[in-house]
Amino acid sequence: MTVTLSDILRQSTAALAEALALPLAEARLEAQVLLCRALNQPRAYLAGHDRDPLLPEPAAIFTALFERRLKGEPVAYILGEREFFSLNFKVTPDVLIPRPETELLVELTLARLPAGQPCQVLDLGTGSGAVAIAMAHHRPKAEVLAVDQSAAALAIARENARRLGAGNLRFAQGDWYGALAEEKFDLIVSNPPYIAATDPHLAQGDLRFEPAAALAAGSDGLDDIRVIVQGAPAHLNPSGWLLFEHGYDQAEACRQLLAQAGFSNISSSHDLAGIARVTHGQFVAQI
């Protein structure tokens, strides 16, 4: 009996939904993406070829990809890529998978970086380089420094920068501000680890496969954010901004940390789900 593309999509959608407790729409999307990788075709191809047979070679490729996903491995790691801010990034298990909610961090950052004007920007904990490269791409006059403590992550970020033509971007390896000496910036941005070390979600879903050092930060998830906030004044130019992503229930604590460190114009911004996702403040040096 011939198995068509429609057949395999129906079967794999049901299997993913059951095995990973996914909504049917999400399971179907994942099945389509994996099948299209096996076929080496765009998703639009499926609409006009749903009755085509699944030939042996792409069937073998799809089976291998599908079995990895059934075991819970994130689709981004299976495919080796993830789109972020309309750019396609290489991702591996050495880096956090870029997420749509982090695009808010980039949008808020770009709003504080006038187009066409030179500026100095620091991205702390760059991972795949998604935030830094998106900023560099949209603000070509900016000089962006991306820092990460992981040599493996920096290798991925450098490769992404080369592929995406981010020439106004440089890299440094170090623990937060440790590699910076006395450099100062007009803006500091970060998507740091912010999950509590005991959070059960770390043992669930995609998080099981992502680097723990990029996810967890102490008993309340704020250890790294404290370091970032406390160290920022020494590396900000007058009236410079600090923006960082955090957990769904951490906005108030983050605003308090900024206030204690002497920041002004402190507020939190909400993502599309209505969650306070990014907190920001401006540092006005005391004369």
Secondary structure, DSSP 8 states (H G I E B T S, - for coil): ---BHHHHHHHHHHHHHHHHT--HHHHHHHHHHHHHHHHT--THHHHH-TTSB--HHHHHHHHHHHHHHHTT--HHHHHTEEEETTEEEE--TTS----GGGHHHHHHHHHTS-TTS-EEEEEES-TTSHHHHHHHHH-TTEEEEEEES-HHHHHHHHHHHHHHT-TTEEEEESSGGGG-TT--EEEEEE----B-TT-GGGGSGGGGGS-GGGTB-SSSS-HHHHHHHHHGGGGEEEEEEEEEE--TT-HHHHHHHHHHTTEEEEEEEE-TTS-EEEEEEEE----
